[in-house]
Structures are given as C-alpha cells and as structure tokens.
Amino acid sequence: MKQGHFFDKPENVKKVLGLFYVSLLVLIIMDLFIPKDPHFSWEAFPAFYATYGFVGCVGLVLGAKYILRKMVKRKENYYD
C-alpha cells in the first residue's frame, strides 16, 4: 500500500498556507508594538528589516542571474 505525502492533499496545503499567513500577520502586528532602539533613523521605519531582507534577496537573485551567470557560464559543447 502506497502512502501519500502530507502535501498531496490540497486541503493540507491550504491549511499550511493559512497558518503561514496568520503567523505573518501576527508578526507584522507585533512589530508595530515592540519598542525599537534604532541606531539610524531609517531603522525606525515599520517593517524595515523585512523590507531590507526582501530587497537584498531579490538583488542577490537578479545579480546572480544577469551578472554572475555571464561570468561563469560555458558554451554547450565546452567539455566535448
């Protein structure tokens, strides 16, 4: 008998995504009420670290795709 994976059922995927979105919303709301001690003025912006992390991650992906790929990519028959 073959057992299915937990994420094979669409209702389980919806439950996990719902839990993720609820936890994300709770963390964003908590961020508004937790006192901050910023070293720089822009650190006081709500969700600064989340925005900074997202922009940094997108920058890394785009840099790897458009800049680094041209440096390390070889022609298709390089090893022939």
N, C-alpha and C positions, 0 to 999 in steps of 0.2 A: 504494500500500500504506500503510495507516494503522498507525503505531506506537503502542503502548500506553505509558502513563505508568508510571514505576517503581513507584508505589504502587497501581497497578491490580491487581497480583497480591497475594493475601492472604499468601503466604509471605514476600514482601518486607516487608510491614507488620509481620509477626511478628518478623522479623529486626531491624528498626529499633527496635521497642519493646523487644525483648530487650536490644539494645545500650544503649538508654537506661536500662533498669532496672539493668543491670550497672554502668554508669558511675555511676548514682545511688548504688548500694550502695557502690562503691569510694570515692566522695567522702564519704559518711557515715562510713565506717570510718576514712578518713584524718583526718577532723575530730576523731575521738576521740584521735588520737595527735599532732596538731600542737600544740605549746605555744602558749598564748594569753597575752596581756598585757592583761587587761581593765581598763578604766577604772572600770567599775561592777561591782558584784557579780553582777548578773543576766547580764552578758555571758559569764560563765564557764560558764553552762548549756550542755550539749551541744546543738548544732543551734539555738542562739539566733537566729542571723541568718536561717536558713531559716524558722524559725517566725515571726519578726518580719516577714519579707518576705511570707510567705503571708497572715498576718493583715492586713497593710497592703493587699495586693492585694484580698482579699475585702472589706475595709472600703471601698476605693475603688469597687468594683463595686456594692456594696449602697447606698452613698451616692449614686452616680450614678443608680441605678435608682429609689430611693424618695424622695430629696430633690431632687436637681437636675432630674429629669425633670418634676416638678410645676412647677418654676420656668420651664422653657424650652419645655414642650410647648404647642402651639397646637391649637385646635379643628380638626376635619377640614376645614371649609369656610372657613378663615381667609383664604386667598388668593382666594376666589371673589368 
